[in-house]
Amino acid sequence: MGQAARILPNLADDASLVEDQEFLPLLNADGTSNFDGVINEGTDASIFWTIYPRGFNVTDQDMTNVLNQGRRLIDTTGRKLFIRLGPEMNGDWFSYGGKPTQFVALWQRFYTLMQTITPDAALVWAPNYDGCCSNTPYAPYWPGADYVDWVGISMYWKGFFVDWPWHVNKVPPPDYAQQVIDTGSEGGPVSLYNEYAVKYNKPFCIAETGAAWGRAFQSDAGVVSAMDPGPGQVAIQMGFWNGFLFNTTFYKQYPLVKMIQAFEIYKVEDGVQRDYRSTFEPTLTPFKAGLAKMDALGLMAWAKDISQPATATKGAAATGTPVVTTKSAGFSVGGTFAALMAVLALI
């Protein structure tokens, strides 16, 4: 399940963030999960842990089971742990989505238990971006500033809203990210960045992001047909990244942006073969050049090689008294911290 910090062999350096996921309640009856790939992958990369609720029939014991896993991850690795609970809750594509009252209640219970079991982890509230139609608002799902450590967002480029269902390849506007996290014709009427990160002084992360290039059409029956490549994969993806990831002005304009995670996936969705990957050619070469530019400016941070235990480690079950430590200073707002999916970090 885990994405090792070395998941991107085409990059010369190790990612500073490794992503894994879990379900709430746990899928395994014995209350354990195998995190060997994360724990033993040989770097000090921080762990970004996405928790997907399986509805709202969740007990405090279910939450304790999951959080004990988080405790074990921290104690075993000594790494920073970010927990993203119920991402994109303002959409309707997850079982917990579109139900704000139930979601907020679950979130507040989870955060309260976190303070006992993993107070040194950071809880990330990350809705999907609200588009120009404003049919996925943020406010109903906000659990309150006292229950959130980080504010985040899922942000993708598939095409202009007027081109939905996005069967046309086009270059994004250069300020696309600004429009999405703030306001603009491709974003919604409410600035997620200002209304939640700035207002409550929370660090901000772009928790999932990428630009899709449509390679071909693919029907439900698996029939593949040609698709107009448009300006091409490199122009689309680098137009996307140059607007914010490789744009120093963006970080000056939005200084609370601390983390960016790239969606390095090739998938079929909405009848299109979409390639989000920038760490493969033809985008790899200009993408690495962008990283090198940021690195030369002292804005990149990479994971370090460390000696990890070779023994297998399972997630902790529900029993036992957790070891409680203080919240890591690594979660402070100071500095610039960004990341690519299990990938990079700018500090």
N, C-alpha and C positions, 0 to 999 in steps of 0.2 A: 504494500500500500504506500509506503513512504517513497518520496522522491529524494534520493541521495544528493548531497551537495555537489557531488561529482557527476550528476546526471547529464551534464552538458559537456561531453568530451571534446567538442569543437572549440570550447573556450579554454584559454591557457590557465585560468585561475579557477579556484573552487568557489562555488556560490556561498554567500554568507547567510543564507536562509534555506532550511530544508522543510518541505511541506509534507504533512501526513494528515490522515483523516480518521474519524471515529464516529460511531453512531450512538444515539441516546434514546432508549436504553441500548446497552451493548448487544451485539449480535451473538456473541459467544455465551453459552449458558454458564461457563465457569468463571465469567467475569474477567477474562484475560484477553489480551491481544499481543501479537508478535511485533515488536518494534525493533528487532535486531538490525534491520536495514538502516534505520535511522541512528540507532545508538552506536553501532560499530562501523560506521562508514568513514571514520578516520579524520574528521575535522571538528572544529569548535563552532560550526554553523548553528545559529539560533534555530529553534523549532517553531514553525507556524502550524498550529494544530487546528484543523477545521472539524467542528462537531456538528453533525446533522441530526436534529431531533426526529424521531420517527413518530410524529404526531405529538399530542399533549398528554397522553396517559403515561406520565413520567413521575416516579416517586422520588423522594429525597434520597432513598437508597440507590436508585438508578444513577442519580447525579453523583453521589459519593463514589460509586464504582468507577465512573469515568474520571473524576477528579483524582482519585487515588492513582490512576494510571499517570496522570499529569505529574503528581508528586514523585512517582517513581522515575519518570523521564528526567525531571530536574535533578533528583538526588543521584541518579546513575551517571548522568552526563555532565552536570554542572553548567549546563547551557541555559540561556534565556528561553522562556516559553511564552509564546503568544497563543491565546485561544480565541478562535473565531467561531462563535456560537450562532448557529442558524443563519447563515449568510443569505442575502437576497430575500429576506423575509417579506418584503413589500411586494413581491411578485406572487404568481399563482402556480408556479411549476414545482414547488416542494409541498409536502403534506402539511407543513407548518406555516406555509405562506398564506397571506391574505386574511389572517385572523389576528388582528392587532391586540385585542384584549387578552387573549390566551397567550400570545407570544410574550407580551410584556410581563405577565405574571410568571411565566416560566423563566424568563431571563433574570428577573429580580431574585427568584429563589436560587438560581444557579450562582449568581454573583455572591449572594450571601454565604453560601456554602464554600465558595472559593476562598473567602477571607479566613476560613478555618483550615482548609486543606492545602491550597496553593496560593497564599497571599502574595508570593513573589512572582506569580504569573501575571500577564496583562490580558484583559478581556477586550476583544475587538468587536465593535458593533459596525456591521458593514452591509448596508442595503444595496440593492441594485440601483443604478442611476435612474432617476425619474426623467422621462423624456418630455418632448414638447407637448404631449397630450395630457401630462400630469395625471396619469391614471395609476401610478405607483408612488404615492406620496410617502414622505419620510415620517412626518410628525406623529401619526398614530402608533408607530412602532418604537418611538423613542422611549427607553425605559427610565430616563432621568440621568442627569450628569453624575450623580453619586454611584451609579451602577455601571459606568462605562469608563474604561481606561484609554482606549483608542477609538477614533472614528475612522471608518473605511468605506470603500465603495467598489462595486464591480463595474468596469468600464470597458466596452468593446467598440471597435469600429468594424461594421459590416456594410455600411453605406449610409447615405442620407435618409432621413425619415421619409421623405417623399418618394423614395425608391423602394420602400418595403414591398415585397418580402426579400429585398436585397439580392436580386439576381443579376446585378450590374456591378462590375468592378470599377471603383472610382477612388481617387486620392482624397483623403480627409482634409478638411480645412486645417490650416496650420495651428489654429487655436482651439482645436476640437476638445482637448483635455480641459482647457479653461472653461469652455462652455458647459461641459458635463459636471465638473466638480463645483462650478460656480453657477452662472446662468448664461443662457444664449439660445439661439434658434435650434441647436441640436441638443440642448439640455433642457431642464425644467425651469419653472418660474422661481424655485426656491434654491438658494445657494447652500448645498450641504456643507461646504467648507466653512462659510461664514456663520451659518446658523447653529452649527454644532461644534466644529473644531475651534474656531476663533472665539465664539461666544463663551464656551466652557473651557477654553485653553487645553484642548486635547490634541495630542499628536495625531496626524492624519496619514492613512495609508491607502494606496490604490491596490486593493487586495487581490484583484484579478484584472488583467488587462491584456489586450492584444489587438492586432489588426488582421482581419481575415482577408485572404485572397482566394477568390472562388476559382478552383482549378477546373471543375467540370460539374455538370448536372448528374445527379444519381437518383433514380426513382426508388420507390419502396421495394420494387421487385429486383433492384440491383442493376438496372439498365443504365449505362453511362452514356452521356451525350456531350457534345462539345459546348463550351461556354466561352464567350468573348473574353479574352484575357485583359481587356482594357489597357490601362497604362503599364500593367505588369506588376509582379509581386514586389520587386524592390522599391518601385516608386510608391506603392501603397503603404508598405510596411515602414520604410524609412521616413516617408512623409508623416506617418503617425508618431514614430519615436522621436524624430527631430523636433516635434512640437513641444515635447515636455521632458522626456527622459534625458535627452542630450542637449537640453536648452537651459543654460544657467539663469536666464531671465525668469523662467518659470519658477525656479526655487526661490528667487528673490521676491517674486510676486506672491508666492504661497509658501512661506517659510515653515509652516507646520507640517508640510508634506515630508514624511520621514521614511516611507517604505513604498516600494513599487514592485509588484509581483507579476511577471509575464506568464501568459497562458501559452506554453510551448506545446501545442497540441495540433494534430491533424485529425479532423473529424467530419462526419457527414451530418448536416443539420439543415432542416427546411429544404430538403431536396438538392443540396449543394455540397460538393466536396470542398471544405474550407480548410485552408492551411494557415494556421496562426504562427507557425514556427519561424523565428528569426535567427536561430542558431544553426541553420542549415543553409547551404547555398540555394539560390543566388543571393539571399539577404545577408548571409553570415559575414562576408568580407566588409561591407559598409557598416554593419552592426558592430563588429569588433573595432572598427576605426572609431566609431562613436564612443565605445567604452574606453578606448585608449585616450581619447581626448579628455574625457571626464577624469580618468585616472591621473593624467598629467597635471590636472588642475587640483589634485588632492581630494577629489570628491568621491572616490571609490573606496570601499572597504571589502576585503575578501576574507573568506574563512581561512584559518590557519590549520596546518597539519598537526594532529595531536595523536598520542598513543591511546587507543581505546581498548577496553577489556574485550578479550576474544570470547568470553562466555556468553551464552544466549541469555537474553533478558526478556521476561514477560511483563506485561502491564500488571499492576497490583490489583488484587481482588478487593472485595468490599471490606474485609476485616482488617484490623490493625489500627494503631494510632499513627496518624501522619506526622512527619517531621515538619515543623513550621519554621520558616525563615522570613526575613523581611524582604520587602519588594526590592528587586535589583535596581541599582542606580542606572543600569543600562537602559531602563525604560524612561529616563528623563528626556525632556523635550529638547535639550540643548544639542546643537550640532545638526547636520543633515544626514538622515539615514534613509536610504532607499534600497530596494531589492528587486531581483528578478526571480520569480516563481521558485523556489529552491535555488535561486540564482544569485543575484547580486545584492550588494548593499552599498549605498552611498552614505558616508558619515562625514 
